[in-house]
């Protein structure tokens, strides 16, 4: 199901980094995210709910400047 909050995301397993681009255009990079978490995020019915419950306050992050 498309998300009303998350536009897209990309995971780099070698670095364990999850980049999330929100519908607002803001981009965040979450560090040390396990592959299993990303797998569950990818298959979640609601990406926004899963993000809020399991990613947002669980991993260090930084905002990435938009290009």
Predicted model as a PDB file, atoms N, CA, C, CB and O in Angstrom, pLDDT in the B-factor column:
MODEL        1                                                                  
ATOM      1  N   UNK A   1       0.846  -1.182   0.000  1.00 57.00           N  
ATOM      2  CA  UNK A   1       0.000   0.000   0.000  1.00 57.00           C  
ATOM      3  C   UNK A   1       0.886   1.238   0.000  1.00 57.00           C  
ATOM      4  CB  UNK A   1      -0.959   0.002   1.220  1.00 57.00           C  
ATOM      5  O   UNK A   1       1.842   1.295   0.773  1.00 57.00           O  
ATOM      6  N   UNK A   2       0.608   2.216  -0.826  1.00 64.00           N  
ATOM      7  CA  UNK A   2       1.386   3.458  -0.815  1.00 64.00           C  
ATOM      8  C   UNK A   2       1.204   4.186   0.517  1.00 64.00           C  
ATOM      9  CB  UNK A   2       0.968   4.375  -1.990  1.00 64.00           C  
ATOM     10  O   UNK A   2       0.144   4.111   1.138  1.00 64.00           O  
ATOM     11  N   UNK A   3       2.226   4.874   0.934  1.00 80.00           N  
ATOM     12  CA  UNK A   3       2.187   5.599   2.198  1.00 80.00           C  
ATOM     13  C   UNK A   3       1.836   7.060   1.951  1.00 80.00           C  
ATOM     14  CB  UNK A   3       3.535   5.485   2.934  1.00 80.00           C  
ATOM     15  O   UNK A   3       2.233   7.647   0.945  1.00 80.00           O  
ATOM     16  N   UNK A   4       1.094   7.629   2.874  1.00 85.00           N  
ATOM     17  CA  UNK A   4       0.775   9.051   2.775  1.00 85.00           C  
ATOM     18  C   UNK A   4       1.865   9.903   3.419  1.00 85.00           C  
ATOM     19  CB  UNK A   4      -0.579   9.341   3.432  1.00 85.00           C  
ATOM     20  O   UNK A   4       1.841  11.129   3.306  1.00 85.00           O  
ATOM     21  N   UNK A   5       2.815   9.267   4.090  1.00 92.00           N  
ATOM     22  CA  UNK A   5       3.878   9.983   4.796  1.00 92.00           C  
ATOM     23  C   UNK A   5       5.257   9.734   4.182  1.00 92.00           C  
ATOM     24  CB  UNK A   5       3.889   9.576   6.259  1.00 92.00           C  
ATOM     25  O   UNK A   5       6.079  10.646   4.107  1.00 92.00           O  
ATOM     26  N   UNK A   6       5.503   8.514   3.751  1.00 95.00           N  
ATOM     27  CA  UNK A   6       6.825   8.135   3.239  1.00 95.00           C  
ATOM     28  C   UNK A   6       6.759   8.002   1.723  1.00 95.00           C  
ATOM     29  CB  UNK A   6       7.317   6.804   3.885  1.00 95.00           C  
ATOM     30  O   UNK A   6       6.002   7.189   1.192  1.00 95.00           O  
ATOM     31  N   UNK A   7       7.554   8.804   1.041  1.00 95.00           N  
ATOM     32  CA  UNK A   7       7.576   8.760  -0.422  1.00 95.00           C  
ATOM     33  C   UNK A   7       8.331   7.533  -0.917  1.00 95.00           C  
ATOM     34  CB  UNK A   7       8.214  10.036  -0.988  1.00 95.00           C  
ATOM     35  O   UNK A   7       7.844   6.789  -1.769  1.00 95.00           O  
ATOM     36  N   UNK A   8       9.552   7.329  -0.360  1.00 95.00           N  
ATOM     37  CA  UNK A   8      10.328   6.150  -0.733  1.00 95.00           C  
ATOM     38  C   UNK A   8      11.434   5.950   0.288  1.00 95.00           C  
ATOM     39  CB  UNK A   8      10.916   6.290  -2.167  1.00 95.00           C  
ATOM     40  O   UNK A   8      11.707   6.822   1.113  1.00 95.00           O  
ATOM     41  N   UNK A   9      12.066   4.783   0.217  1.00 97.00           N  
ATOM     42  CA  UNK A   9      13.188   4.509   1.111  1.00 97.00           C  
ATOM     43  C   UNK A   9      14.169   3.606   0.389  1.00 97.00           C  
ATOM     44  CB  UNK A   9      12.709   3.859   2.443  1.00 97.00           C  
ATOM     45  O   UNK A   9      13.827   2.897  -0.558  1.00 97.00           O  
ATOM     46  N   UNK A  10      15.392   3.658   0.868  1.00 97.00           N  
ATOM     47  CA  UNK A  10      16.462   2.847   0.295  1.00 97.00           C  
ATOM     48  C   UNK A  10      17.331   2.333   1.430  1.00 97.00           C  
ATOM     49  CB  UNK A  10      17.308   3.661  -0.735  1.00 97.00           C  
ATOM     50  O   UNK A  10      17.652   3.069   2.364  1.00 97.00           O  
ATOM     51  N   UNK A  11      17.707   1.067   1.341  1.00 98.00           N  
ATOM     52  CA  UNK A  11      18.541   0.465   2.374  1.00 98.00           C  
ATOM     53  C   UNK A  11      19.876   0.058   1.782  1.00 98.00           C  
ATOM     54  CB  UNK A  11      17.839  -0.749   3.011  1.00 98.00           C  
ATOM     55  O   UNK A  11      19.935  -0.544   0.710  1.00 98.00           O  
ATOM     56  N   UNK A  12      20.948   0.392   2.489  1.00 98.00           N  
ATOM     57  CA  UNK A  12      22.298  -0.002   2.091  1.00 98.00           C  
ATOM     58  C   UNK A  12      22.800  -1.006   3.140  1.00 98.00           C  
ATOM     59  CB  UNK A  12      23.268   1.259   1.971  1.00 98.00           C  
ATOM     60  O   UNK A  12      23.299  -0.612   4.195  1.00 98.00           O  
ATOM     61  N   UNK A  13      22.663  -2.306   2.839  1.00 97.00           N  
ATOM     62  CA  UNK A  13      22.986  -3.326   3.848  1.00 97.00           C  
ATOM     63  C   UNK A  13      24.439  -3.325   4.290  1.00 97.00           C  
ATOM     64  CB  UNK A  13      22.647  -4.676   3.319  1.00 97.00           C  
ATOM     65  O   UNK A  13      24.723  -3.608   5.454  1.00 97.00           O  
ATOM     66  N   UNK A  14      25.371  -3.014   3.388  1.00 97.00           N  
ATOM     67  CA  UNK A  14      26.786  -3.029   3.768  1.00 97.00           C  
ATOM     68  C   UNK A  14      27.099  -1.977   4.827  1.00 97.00           C  
ATOM     69  CB  UNK A  14      27.662  -2.803   2.542  1.00 97.00           C  
ATOM     70  O   UNK A  14      28.023  -2.151   5.622  1.00 97.00           O  
ATOM     71  N   UNK A  15      26.333  -0.884   4.840  1.00 97.00           N  
ATOM     72  CA  UNK A  15      26.534   0.181   5.824  1.00 97.00           C  
ATOM     73  C   UNK A  15      25.460   0.160   6.915  1.00 97.00           C  
ATOM     74  CB  UNK A  15      26.539   1.541   5.129  1.00 97.00           C  
ATOM     75  O   UNK A  15      25.551   0.893   7.899  1.00 97.00           O  
ATOM     76  N   UNK A  16      24.434  -0.693   6.728  1.00 98.00           N  
ATOM     77  CA  UNK A  16      23.285  -0.754   7.648  1.00 98.00           C  
ATOM     78  C   UNK A  16      22.617   0.613   7.777  1.00 98.00           C  
ATOM     79  CB  UNK A  16      23.730  -1.257   9.040  1.00 98.00           C  
ATOM     80  O   UNK A  16      22.235   1.035   8.869  1.00 98.00           O  
ATOM     81  N   UNK A  17      22.485   1.298   6.636  1.00 98.00           N  
ATOM     82  CA  UNK A  17      21.875   2.629   6.608  1.00 98.00           C  
ATOM     83  C   UNK A  17      20.539   2.574   5.869  1.00 98.00           C  
ATOM     84  CB  UNK A  17      22.825   3.654   5.936  1.00 98.00           C  
ATOM     85  O   UNK A  17      20.423   1.987   4.794  1.00 98.00           O  
ATOM     86  N   UNK A  18      19.553   3.195   6.472  1.00 98.00           N  
ATOM     87  CA  UNK A  18      18.229   3.294   5.882  1.00 98.00           C  
ATOM     88  C   UNK A  18      17.954   4.766   5.598  1.00 98.00           C  
ATOM     89  CB  UNK A  18      17.137   2.679   6.819  1.00 98.00           C  
ATOM     90  O   UNK A  18      17.903   5.587   6.513  1.00 98.00           O  
ATOM     91  N   UNK A  19      17.777   5.085   4.330  1.00 98.00           N  
ATOM     92  CA  UNK A  19      17.446   6.454   3.945  1.00 98.00           C  
ATOM     93  C   UNK A  19      15.953   6.517   3.657  1.00 98.00           C  
ATOM     94  CB  UNK A  19      18.279   6.918   2.705  1.00 98.00           C  
ATOM     95  O   UNK A  19      15.421   5.727   2.878  1.00 98.00           O  
ATOM     96  N   UNK A  20      15.297   7.462   4.292  1.00 97.00           N  
ATOM     97  CA  UNK A  20      13.861   7.620   4.096  1.00 97.00           C  
ATOM     98  C   UNK A  20      13.591   9.024   3.574  1.00 97.00           C  
ATOM     99  CB  UNK A  20      13.079   7.359   5.417  1.00 97.00           C  
ATOM    100  O   UNK A  20      14.071  10.014   4.126  1.00 97.00           O  
ATOM    101  N   UNK A  21      12.817   9.087   2.503  1.00 96.00           N  
ATOM    102  CA  UNK A  21      12.396  10.367   1.943  1.00 96.00           C  
ATOM    103  C   UNK A  21      10.900  10.481   2.203  1.00 96.00           C  
ATOM    104  CB  UNK A  21      12.735  10.482   0.397  1.00 96.00           C  
ATOM    105  O   UNK A  21      10.108   9.642   1.774  1.00 96.00           O  
ATOM    106  N   UNK A  22      10.541  11.529   2.908  1.00 96.00           N  
ATOM    107  CA  UNK A  22       9.146  11.745   3.273  1.00 96.00           C  
ATOM    108  C   UNK A  22       8.427  12.529   2.183  1.00 96.00           C  
ATOM    109  CB  UNK A  22       9.046  12.483   4.617  1.00 96.00           C  
ATOM    110  O   UNK A  22       9.064  13.132   1.319  1.00 96.00           O  
ATOM    111  N   UNK A  23       7.124  12.516   2.226  1.00 94.00           N  
ATOM    112  CA  UNK A  23       6.340  13.221   1.218  1.00 94.00           C  
ATOM    113  C   UNK A  23       6.574  14.728   1.272  1.00 94.00           C  
ATOM    114  CB  UNK A  23       4.861  12.919   1.400  1.00 94.00           C  
ATOM    115  O   UNK A  23       6.266  15.435   0.313  1.00 94.00           O  
ATOM    116  N   UNK A  24       7.105  15.216   2.362  1.00 94.00           N  
ATOM    117  CA  UNK A  24       7.437  16.639   2.496  1.00 94.00           C  
ATOM    118  C   UNK A  24       8.703  16.993   1.722  1.00 94.00           C  
ATOM    119  CB  UNK A  24       7.611  17.006   3.973  1.00 94.00           C  
ATOM    120  O   UNK A  24       9.008  18.166   1.506  1.00 94.00           O  
ATOM    121  N   UNK A  25       9.440  15.947   1.303  1.00 94.00           N  
ATOM    122  CA  UNK A  25      10.711  16.155   0.619  1.00 94.00           C  
ATOM    123  C   UNK A  25      11.907  16.051   1.543  1.00 94.00           C  
ATOM    124  CB  UNK A  25      10.715  17.489  -0.046  1.00 94.00           C  
ATOM    125  O   UNK A  25      13.044  16.010   1.071  1.00 94.00           O  
ATOM    126  N   UNK A  26      11.681  16.008   2.839  1.00 96.00           N  
ATOM    127  CA  UNK A  26      12.797  15.886   3.795  1.00 96.00           C  
ATOM    128  C   UNK A  26      13.354  14.477   3.747  1.00 96.00           C  
ATOM    129  CB  UNK A  26      12.341  16.236   5.239  1.00 96.00           C  
ATOM    130  O   UNK A  26      12.617  13.499   3.623  1.00 96.00           O  
ATOM    131  N   UNK A  27      14.690  14.395   3.851  1.00 97.00           N  
ATOM    132  CA  UNK A  27      15.396  13.105   3.763  1.00 97.00           C  
ATOM    133  C   UNK A  27      16.166  12.862   5.059  1.00 97.00           C  
ATOM    134  CB  UNK A  27      16.368  13.076   2.533  1.00 97.00           C  
ATOM    135  O   UNK A  27      16.830  13.761   5.576  1.00 97.00           O  
ATOM    136  N   UNK A  28      16.070  11.644   5.574  1.00 97.00           N  
ATOM    137  CA  UNK A  28      16.766  11.279   6.798  1.00 97.00           C  
ATOM    138  C   UNK A  28      17.512   9.974   6.576  1.00 97.00           C  
ATOM    139  CB  UNK A  28      15.780  11.154   7.984  1.00 97.00           C  
ATOM    140  O   UNK A  28      17.060   9.087   5.852  1.00 97.00           O  
ATOM    141  N   UNK A  29      18.667   9.884   7.221  1.00 98.00           N  
ATOM    142  CA  UNK A  29      19.491   8.696   7.146  1.00 98.00           C  
ATOM    143  C   UNK A  29      19.560   8.088   8.549  1.00 98.00           C  
ATOM    144  CB  UNK A  29      20.919   9.027   6.589  1.00 98.00           C  
ATOM    145  O   UNK A  29      20.049   8.720   9.485  1.00 98.00           O  
ATOM    146  N   UNK A  30      19.068   6.859   8.682  1.00 98.00           N  
ATOM    147  CA  UNK A  30      19.055   6.146   9.960  1.00 98.00           C  
ATOM    148  C   UNK A  30      20.207   5.151   9.970  1.00 98.00           C  
ATOM    149  CB  UNK A  30      17.689   5.421  10.194  1.00 98.00           C  
ATOM    150  O   UNK A  30      20.407   4.409   9.008  1.00 98.00           O  
ATOM    151  N   UNK A  31      20.959   5.142  11.060  1.00 98.00           N  
ATOM    152  CA  UNK A  31      22.174   4.339  11.157  1.00 98.00           C  
ATOM    153  C   UNK A  31      21.976   3.056  11.944  1.00 98.00           C  
ATOM    154  CB  UNK A  31      23.268   5.144  11.788  1.00 98.00           C  
ATOM    155  O   UNK A  31      21.152   2.980  12.856  1.00 98.00           O  
ATOM    156  N   UNK A  32      22.760   2.044  11.564  1.00 98.00           N  
ATOM    157  CA  UNK A  32      22.826   0.762  12.264  1.00 98.00           C  
ATOM    158  C   UNK A  32      21.477   0.049  12.319  1.00 98.00           C  
ATOM    159  CB  UNK A  32      23.342   0.973  13.668  1.00 98.00           C  
ATOM    160  O   UNK A  32      21.117  -0.540  13.338  1.00 98.00           O  
ATOM    161  N   UNK A  33      20.735   0.109  11.211  1.00 98.00           N  
ATOM    162  CA  UNK A  33      19.422  -0.536  11.131  1.00 98.00           C  
ATOM    163  C   UNK A  33      19.614  -1.962  10.611  1.00 98.00           C  
ATOM    164  CB  UNK A  33      18.443   0.276  10.203  1.00 98.00           C  
ATOM    165  O   UNK A  33      20.173  -2.152   9.530  1.00 98.00           O  
ATOM    166  N   UNK A  34      19.159  -2.962  11.361  1.00 98.00           N  
ATOM    167  CA  UNK A  34      19.310  -4.356  10.923  1.00 98.00           C  
ATOM    168  C   UNK A  34      18.460  -4.666   9.686  1.00 98.00           C  
ATOM    169  CB  UNK A  34      18.931  -5.305  12.059  1.00 98.00           C  
ATOM    170  O   UNK A  34      17.398  -4.079   9.480  1.00 98.00           O  
ATOM    171  N   UNK A  35      18.945  -5.588   8.885  1.00 97.00           N  
ATOM    172  CA  UNK A  35      18.206  -5.997   7.680  1.00 97.00           C  
ATOM    173  C   UNK A  35      16.821  -6.512   8.013  1.00 97.00           C  
ATOM    174  CB  UNK A  35      18.975  -7.066   6.925  1.00 97.00           C  
ATOM    175  O   UNK A  35      15.874  -6.260   7.268  1.00 97.00           O  
ATOM    176  N   UNK A  36      16.686  -7.220   9.102  1.00 98.00           N  
ATOM    177  CA  UNK A  36      15.381  -7.774   9.477  1.00 98.00           C  
ATOM    178  C   UNK A  36      14.363  -6.659   9.717  1.00 98.00           C  
ATOM    179  CB  UNK A  36      15.511  -8.652  10.739  1.00 98.00           C  
ATOM    180  O   UNK A  36      13.199  -6.789   9.336  1.00 98.00           O  
ATOM    181  N   UNK A  37      14.788  -5.584  10.334  1.00 98.00           N  
ATOM    182  CA  UNK A  37      13.892  -4.446  10.554  1.00 98.00           C  
ATOM    183  C   UNK A  37      13.433  -3.867   9.225  1.00 98.00           C  
ATOM    184  CB  UNK A  37      14.587  -3.360  11.396  1.00 98.00           C  
ATOM    185  O   UNK A  37      12.258  -3.540   9.059  1.00 98.00           O  
ATOM    186  N   UNK A  38      14.347  -3.741   8.287  1.00 98.00           N  
ATOM    187  CA  UNK A  38      14.008  -3.204   6.964  1.00 98.00           C  
ATOM    188  C   UNK A  38      13.086  -4.175   6.222  1.00 98.00           C  
ATOM    189  CB  UNK A  38      15.296  -2.938   6.133  1.00 98.00           C  
ATOM    190  O   UNK A  38      12.163  -3.746   5.529  1.00 98.00           O  
ATOM    191  N   UNK A  39      13.327  -5.452   6.361  1.00 98.00           N  
ATOM    192  CA  UNK A  39      12.469  -6.453   5.726  1.00 98.00           C  
ATOM    193  C   UNK A  39      11.035  -6.324   6.245  1.00 98.00           C  
ATOM    194  CB  UNK A  39      13.012  -7.883   5.987  1.00 98.00           C  
ATOM    195  O   UNK A  39      10.078  -6.367   5.472  1.00 98.00           O  
ATOM    196  N   UNK A  40      10.903  -6.166   7.554  1.00 98.00           N  
ATOM    197  CA  UNK A  40       9.574  -6.014   8.147  1.00 98.00           C  
ATOM    198  C   UNK A  40       8.942  -4.681   7.734  1.00 98.00           C  
ATOM    199  CB  UNK A  40       9.658  -6.109   9.684  1.00 98.00           C  
ATOM    200  O   UNK A  40       7.739  -4.616   7.481  1.00 98.00           O  
ATOM    201  N   UNK A  41       9.742  -3.636   7.667  1.00 97.00           N  
ATOM    202  CA  UNK A  41       9.272  -2.324   7.228  1.00 97.00           C  
ATOM    203  C   UNK A  41       8.754  -2.413   5.791  1.00 97.00           C  
ATOM    204  CB  UNK A  41      10.406  -1.269   7.335  1.00 97.00           C  
ATOM    205  O   UNK A  41       7.685  -1.891   5.474  1.00 97.00           O  
ATOM    206  N   UNK A  42       9.511  -3.068   4.941  1.00 96.00           N  
ATOM    207  CA  UNK A  42       9.143  -3.212   3.525  1.00 96.00           C  
ATOM    208  C   UNK A  42       7.810  -3.950   3.372  1.00 96.00           C  
ATOM    209  CB  UNK A  42      10.251  -3.962   2.757  1.00 96.00           C  
ATOM    210  O   UNK A  42       7.013  -3.615   2.496  1.00 96.00           O  
ATOM    211  N   UNK A  43       7.566  -4.952   4.221  1.00 96.00           N  
ATOM    212  CA  UNK A  43       6.343  -5.747   4.088  1.00 96.00           C  
ATOM    213  C   UNK A  43       5.184  -5.226   4.939  1.00 96.00           C  
ATOM    214  CB  UNK A  43       6.628  -7.176   4.461  1.00 96.00           C  
ATOM    215  O   UNK A  43       4.085  -5.777   4.872  1.00 96.00           O  
ATOM    216  N   UNK A  44       5.399  -4.195   5.725  1.00 95.00           N  
ATOM    217  CA  UNK A  44       4.340  -3.658   6.585  1.00 95.00           C  
ATOM    218  C   UNK A  44       3.198  -3.076   5.756  1.00 95.00           C  
ATOM    219  CB  UNK A  44       4.907  -2.582   7.524  1.00 95.00           C  
ATOM    220  O   UNK A  44       3.423  -2.429   4.733  1.00 95.00           O  
ATOM    221  N   UNK A  45       1.985  -3.314   6.209  1.00 93.00           N  
ATOM    222  CA  UNK A  45       0.808  -2.773   5.531  1.00 93.00           C  
ATOM    223  C   UNK A  45       0.848  -1.249   5.556  1.00 93.00           C  
ATOM    224  CB  UNK A  45      -0.492  -3.291   6.190  1.00 93.00           C  
ATOM    225  O   UNK A  45       0.588  -0.596   4.545  1.00 93.00           O  
ATOM    226  N   UNK A  46       1.178  -0.684   6.727  1.00 93.00           N  
ATOM    227  CA  UNK A  46       1.290   0.767   6.866  1.00 93.00           C  
ATOM    228  C   UNK A  46       2.740   1.126   7.179  1.00 93.00           C  
ATOM    229  CB  UNK A  46       0.334   1.300   7.978  1.00 93.00           C  
ATOM    230  O   UNK A  46       3.218   0.897   8.290  1.00 93.00           O  
ATOM    231  N   UNK A  47       3.425   1.681   6.208  1.00 95.00           N  
ATOM    232  CA  UNK A  47       4.820   2.075   6.399  1.00 95.00           C  
ATOM    233  C   UNK A  47       4.946   3.129   7.495  1.00 95.00           C  
ATOM    234  CB  UNK A  47       5.411   2.605   5.086  1.00 95.00           C  
ATOM    235  O   UNK A  47       5.867   3.075   8.310  1.00 95.00           O  
ATOM    236  N   UNK A  48       4.024   4.084   7.514  1.00 94.00           N  
ATOM    237  CA  UNK A  48       4.076   5.150   8.518  1.00 94.00           C  
ATOM    238  C   UNK A  48       3.939   4.629   9.930  1.00 94.00           C  
ATOM    239  CB  UNK A  48       2.998   6.160   8.256  1.00 94.00           C  
ATOM    240  O   UNK A  48       4.671   5.054  10.824  1.00 94.00           O  
ATOM    241  N   UNK A  49       3.009   3.711  10.141  1.00 95.00           N  
ATOM    242  CA  UNK A  49       2.811   3.131  11.475  1.00 95.00           C  
ATOM    243  C   UNK A  49       4.039   2.333  11.878  1.00 95.00           C  
ATOM    244  CB  UNK A  49       1.552   2.232  11.507  1.00 95.00           C  
ATOM    245  O   UNK A  49       4.514   2.461  13.007  1.00 95.00           O  
ATOM    246  N   UNK A  50       4.559   1.515  10.978  1.00 96.00           N  
ATOM    247  CA  UNK A  50       5.746   0.723  11.309  1.00 96.00           C  
ATOM    248  C   UNK A  50       6.924   1.652  11.617  1.00 96.00           C  
ATOM    249  CB  UNK A  50       6.104  -0.242  10.143  1.00 96.00           C  
ATOM    250  O   UNK A  50       7.648   1.437  12.589  1.00 96.00           O  
ATOM    251  N   UNK A  51       7.110   2.667  10.801  1.00 97.00           N  
ATOM    252  CA  UNK A  51       8.191   3.627  11.028  1.00 97.00           C  
ATOM    253  C   UNK A  51       8.074   4.257  12.411  1.00 97.00           C  
ATOM    254  CB  UNK A  51       8.180   4.718   9.947  1.00 97.00           C  
ATOM    255  O   UNK A  51       9.053   4.306  13.155  1.00 97.00           O  
ATOM    256  N   UNK A  52       6.892   4.734  12.756  1.00 96.00           N  
ATOM    257  CA  UNK A  52       6.705   5.396  14.044  1.00 96.00           C  
ATOM    258  C   UNK A  52       6.926   4.463  15.226  1.00 96.00           C  
ATOM    259  CB  UNK A  52       5.323   5.983  14.120  1.00 96.00           C  
ATOM    260  O   UNK A  52       7.448   4.886  16.257  1.00 96.00           O  
ATOM    261  N   UNK A  53       6.541   3.221  15.093  1.00 96.00           N  
ATOM    262  CA  UNK A  53       6.661   2.258  16.206  1.00 96.00           C  
ATOM    263  C   UNK A  53       8.037   1.622  16.333  1.00 96.00           C  
ATOM    264  CB  UNK A  53       5.645   1.171  16.042  1.00 96.00           C  
ATOM    265  O   UNK A  53       8.462   1.296  17.442  1.00 96.00           O  
ATOM    266  N   UNK A  54       8.745   1.438  15.215  1.00 97.00           N  
ATOM    267  CA  UNK A  54       9.950   0.612  15.258  1.00 97.00           C  
ATOM    268  C   UNK A  54      11.241   1.282  14.781  1.00 97.00           C  
ATOM    269  CB  UNK A  54       9.723  -0.586  14.448  1.00 97.00           C  
ATOM    270  O   UNK A  54      12.327   0.747  15.004  1.00 97.00           O  
ATOM    271  N   UNK A  55      11.142   2.436  14.133  1.00 97.00           N  
ATOM    272  CA  UNK A  55      12.351   3.041  13.581  1.00 97.00           C  
ATOM    273  C   UNK A  55      12.606   4.432  14.145  1.00 97.00           C  
ATOM    274  CB  UNK A  55      12.253   3.111  12.071  1.00 97.00           C  
ATOM    275  O   UNK A  55      13.708   4.718  14.612  1.00 97.00           O  
ATOM    276  N   UNK A  56      11.618   5.282  14.108  1.00 95.00           N  
ATOM    277  CA  UNK A  56      11.785   6.703  14.428  1.00 95.00           C  
ATOM    278  C   UNK A  56      12.601   6.971  15.695  1.00 95.00           C  
ATOM    279  CB  UNK A  56      10.440   7.337  14.575  1.00 95.00           C  
ATOM    280  O   UNK A  56      13.577   7.720  15.640  1.00 95.00           O  
ATOM    281  N   UNK A  57      12.236   6.396  16.803  1.00 93.00           N  
ATOM    282  CA  UNK A  57      12.931   6.665  18.067  1.00 93.00           C  
ATOM    283  C   UNK A  57      13.903   5.559  18.470  1.00 93.00           C  
ATOM    284  CB  UNK A  57      11.921   6.861  19.168  1.00 93.00           C  
ATOM    285  O   UNK A  57      14.397   5.546  19.597  1.00 93.00           O  
ATOM    286  N   UNK A  58      14.180   4.634  17.555  1.00 97.00           N  
ATOM    287  CA  UNK A  58      15.022   3.492  17.901  1.00 97.00           C  
ATOM    288  C   UNK A  58      16.440   3.559  17.347  1.00 97.00           C  
ATOM    289  CB  UNK A  58      14.378   2.250  17.420  1.00 97.00           C  
ATOM    290  O   UNK A  58      17.316   2.824  17.802  1.00 97.00           O  
ATOM    291  N   UNK A  59      16.675   4.434  16.368  1.00 98.00           N  
ATOM    292  CA  UNK A  59      17.983   4.491  15.707  1.00 98.00           C  
ATOM    293  C   UNK A  59      18.452   5.930  15.588  1.00 98.00           C  
ATOM    294  CB  UNK A  59      17.920   3.836  14.315  1.00 98.00           C  
ATOM    295  O   UNK A  59      17.651   6.855  15.456  1.00 98.00           O  
ATOM    296  N   UNK A  60      19.766   6.098  15.638  1.00 98.00           N  
ATOM    297  CA  UNK A  60      20.341   7.429  15.421  1.00 98.00           C  
ATOM    298  C   UNK A  60      20.063   7.833  13.977  1.00 98.00           C  
ATOM    299  CB  UNK A  60      21.885   7.449  15.727  1.00 98.00           C  
ATOM    300  O   UNK A  60      20.051   7.001  13.071  1.00 98.00           O  
ATOM    301  N   UNK A  61      19.842   9.113  13.791  1.00 98.00           N  
ATOM    302  CA  UNK A  61      19.551   9.600  12.447  1.00 98.00           C  
ATOM    303  C   UNK A  61      20.107  11.000  12.258  1.00 98.00           C  
ATOM    304  CB  UNK A  61      18.041   9.587  12.181  1.00 98.00           C  
ATOM    305  O   UNK A  61      20.467  11.692  13.211  1.00 98.00           O  
ATOM    306  N   UNK A  62      20.163  11.387  11.004  1.00 97.00           N  
ATOM    307  CA  UNK A  62      20.516  12.765  10.673  1.00 97.00           C  
ATOM    308  C   UNK A  62      19.759  13.148   9.427  1.00 97.00           C  
ATOM    309  CB  UNK A  62      22.053  12.938  10.471  1.00 97.00           C  
ATOM    310  O   UNK A  62      19.466  12.311   8.573  1.00 97.00           O  
ATOM    311  N   UNK A  63      19.447  14.420   9.336  1.00 97.00           N  
ATOM    312  CA  UNK A  63      18.765  14.908   8.145  1.00 97.00           C  
ATOM    313  C   UNK A  63      19.800  15.105   7.048  1.00 97.00           C  
ATOM    314  CB  UNK A  63      17.992  16.232   8.435  1.00 97.00           C  
ATOM    315  O   UNK A  63      20.902  15.593   7.300  1.00 97.00           O  
ATOM    316  N   UNK A  64      19.439  14.723   5.835  1.00 95.00           N  
ATOM    317  CA  UNK A  64      20.325  14.840   4.686  1.00 95.00           C  
ATOM    318  C   UNK A  64      19.814  16.017   3.850  1.00 95.00           C  
ATOM    319  CB  UNK A  64      20.373  13.497   3.843  1.00 95.00           C  
ATOM    320  O   UNK A  64      18.621  16.116   3.564  1.00 95.00           O  
ATOM    321  N   UNK A  65      20.719  16.890   3.469  1.00 88.00           N  
ATOM    322  CA  UNK A  65      20.326  18.043   2.645  1.00 88.00           C  
ATOM    323  C   UNK A  65      19.754  17.558   1.311  1.00 88.00           C  
ATOM    324  CB  UNK A  65      21.542  18.991   2.403  1.00 88.00           C  
ATOM    325  O   UNK A  65      20.277  16.622   0.707  1.00 88.00           O  
ATOM    326  N   UNK A  66      18.707  18.185   0.870  1.00 72.00           N  
ATOM    327  CA  UNK A  66      18.110  17.830  -0.410  1.00 72.00           C  
ATOM    328  C   UNK A  66      18.966  18.369  -1.534  1.00 72.00           C  
ATOM    329  CB  UNK A  66      16.674  18.368  -0.518  1.00 72.00           C  
ATOM    330  O   UNK A  66      19.649  19.382  -1.384  1.00 72.00           O  
ATOM    331  N   UNK A  67      18.924  17.687  -2.654  1.00 63.00           N  
ATOM    332  CA  UNK A  67      19.772  18.055  -3.791  1.00 63.00           C  
ATOM    333  C   UNK A  67      19.026  18.933  -4.763  1.00 63.00           C  
ATOM    334  CB  UNK A  67      20.284  16.815  -4.505  1.00 63.00           C  
ATOM    335  O   UNK A  67      19.585  19.340  -5.781  1.00 63.00           O  
TER     336      UNK A  67                                                      
ENDMDL                                                                          
END                                                                             
